[in-house]
Amino acid sequence: MRRALIAALLFGLCYVAHGAKVDPGAVAYEDPFTGFKFPQLLGSFKFQRQGQLERVQLGYGVTYVEPTGATATIIVYDMNLSGIQDGTTDARVQEEFATIDRAIGAFARQGGYRSATRIDNVQQLSKAWLQANHELIRADGRRALSYSFIRGQNGRFVKIRITTPSQATYARLPVFLLSVSRAIRMLG
């Protein structure tokens, strides 16, 4: 049930146009338990204001959008588990990573996508994150690319899902990942 809630949050993304200017360093959301501080901007992605964050059982999600139509959702959760190790080697992080393909496949079978195909020949962006890549055909026939990342940090799973209509977004993702790494206190 919890995995379904997390998957629903990841796949139920809203697309919102960029609006007013923001202070890039201003904190949009601070997690009181982990100290994670999500700024208004993560690379070229702007925090999407919704009045409150979308809540999921045992965690939360923050959504960012890019002017190109790319959407990034960062989910921080623990599945009521303790001692999740930082990095990618914890067996539970590996298990959560394995759920990415299953969740995308299930969403396609439920009609959310016409098809979803794993793409393995994409250069991995960071050794600090496990990465899965998919080509999607949306229900309306439009093509999209999906990049998913996961790691453990401060006793939580941190999962990122970026969905974009353009392959050009991939070139901006290293800066985005670096910005997320700072937000979740991996770096400095």
C-alpha positions in Angstrom: 0.0 0.0 0.0 2.8 2.4 0.9 4.7 1.7 -2.3 1.5 2.3 -4.2 1.1 5.7 -2.5 4.7 6.6 -3.3 4.3 5.4 -6.9 1.1 7.5 -7.2 2.9 10.6 -6.1 5.7 9.9 -8.5 3.5 9.3 -11.4 0.7 11.8 -10.6 2.9 14.8 -11.5 1.4 18.2 -12.2 2.7 20.4 -15.0 2.8 24.1 -14.0 4.3 27.1 -15.9 7.0 29.2 -14.3 5.7 32.4 -12.8 7.3 35.1 -10.7 11.0 35.4 -10.1 12.3 33.8 -7.0 15.4 34.0 -4.7 17.3 30.9 -5.9 18.8 30.3 -2.4 15.7 30.9 -0.5 14.5 27.7 1.3 11.1 26.5 -0.1 10.9 23.6 2.3 12.9 22.4 5.3 12.5 18.9 6.7 12.5 19.2 10.5 13.6 15.5 11.0 16.5 15.3 8.6 17.5 19.0 8.1 17.1 18.6 4.4 16.6 22.1 2.9 15.0 22.3 -0.5 15.7 25.7 -2.1 13.5 27.6 -4.6 15.8 26.5 -7.4 17.6 23.3 -8.0 19.7 23.9 -11.1 17.2 25.1 -13.8 14.2 23.6 -11.9 11.9 25.8 -9.9 10.1 24.7 -6.8 6.4 24.3 -7.5 4.3 26.0 -4.9 1.1 24.2 -3.9 0.4 25.8 -0.5 1.5 22.6 1.1 3.7 19.7 0.1 2.0 16.6 -1.3 2.2 14.1 1.6 2.7 10.4 1.4 2.6 7.9 4.2 5.9 7.9 6.1 7.4 10.6 3.9 6.8 13.6 1.6 7.5 14.8 -1.9 8.6 18.1 -3.3 8.1 18.9 -7.0 10.1 21.1 -9.2 9.4 22.2 -12.8 11.6 23.5 -15.6 10.4 25.9 -18.3 11.0 23.2 -21.0 8.2 21.1 -19.4 10.4 18.8 -17.4 9.1 17.9 -14.0 11.2 16.5 -11.1 9.7 15.0 -8.0 11.9 14.2 -5.0 10.4 11.8 -2.5 11.9 11.4 1.0 10.5 8.4 2.9 11.5 5.6 5.2 8.7 2.9 4.8 8.8 2.7 8.6 12.3 1.2 8.5 15.2 2.4 10.6 18.9 2.5 9.9 18.8 3.0 6.2 22.4 3.6 5.3 23.7 6.6 3.4 24.6 5.7 -0.2 23.5 2.9 -2.6 24.8 -0.3 -1.1 22.2 -0.9 1.6 20.1 -3.9 0.5 16.9 -2.0 1.2 18.0 0.8 -1.2 18.7 -1.9 -3.8 15.2 -3.3 -3.2 13.6 0.1 -3.6 15.6 0.6 -6.8 14.2 -2.6 -8.1 10.6 -1.3 -7.6 11.2 1.5 -10.1 10.8 -0.7 -13.2 7.8 -2.5 -11.6 6.0 0.7 -10.7 6.5 2.2 -14.2 5.4 -1.1 -15.7 2.3 -1.2 -13.5 1.4 2.4 -14.3 1.6 1.5 -18.1 -0.6 -1.6 -17.6 -3.2 0.5 -15.8 -3.3 2.8 -18.8 -1.2 5.7 -17.6 1.3 5.1 -20.4 0.8 3.3 -23.8 4.3 1.9 -23.2 7.3 2.1 -21.0 10.7 0.8 -22.1 13.8 0.6 -20.0 16.8 2.2 -21.6 20.1 0.9 -20.4 22.6 2.6 -22.8 22.4 6.0 -21.1 25.5 7.3 -19.4 25.1 7.2 -15.6 25.3 10.7 -14.2 26.6 10.0 -10.7 28.1 7.1 -8.7 26.4 8.5 -5.7 22.9 7.5 -7.0 21.4 4.4 -8.6 19.8 5.4 -11.9 17.1 3.9 -14.1 16.1 5.4 -17.5 12.9 4.8 -19.4 11.3 5.9 -22.7 7.6 6.5 -22.2 4.7 6.8 -24.6 2.0 8.7 -22.8 -1.6 7.8 -23.0 -2.1 10.7 -25.5 0.7 9.4 -27.7 3.3 11.9 -26.7 6.9 10.7 -26.1 8.6 11.4 -22.8 11.8 10.3 -21.1 12.0 9.4 -17.5 15.1 9.4 -15.3 14.9 7.9 -11.8 17.5 8.1 -9.1 17.6 6.7 -5.6 20.0 6.5 -2.6 19.8 6.4 1.2 20.5 9.5 3.2 20.1 10.4 6.9 18.1 7.2 7.5 15.7 7.8 4.6 15.3 6.8 1.0 15.6 9.7 -1.4 14.1 9.0 -4.8 14.0 11.4 -7.7 11.9 11.0 -10.8 12.4 13.4 -13.7 10.0 13.3 -16.6 10.8 15.3 -19.7 9.5 15.7 -23.2 13.0 16.5 -24.4 16.3 14.6 -24.4 18.0 18.1 -24.0 17.1 18.1 -20.3 19.6 15.3 -19.7 22.5 17.7 -20.1 21.2 19.9 -17.2 20.7 17.0 -14.8 24.2 16.9 -13.4 23.7 20.4 -12.0 20.2 19.3 -10.7 21.7 16.2 -9.0 24.5 18.3 -7.5 21.9 20.7 -6.1 19.8 17.9 -4.7 22.9 16.4 -3.1 23.5 19.7 -1.3 19.9 20.0 -0.3 19.9 16.6 1.4 23.2 17.3 3.1 25.4 14.9 1.1 27.8 17.8 0.4 28.8 20.6 2.6 
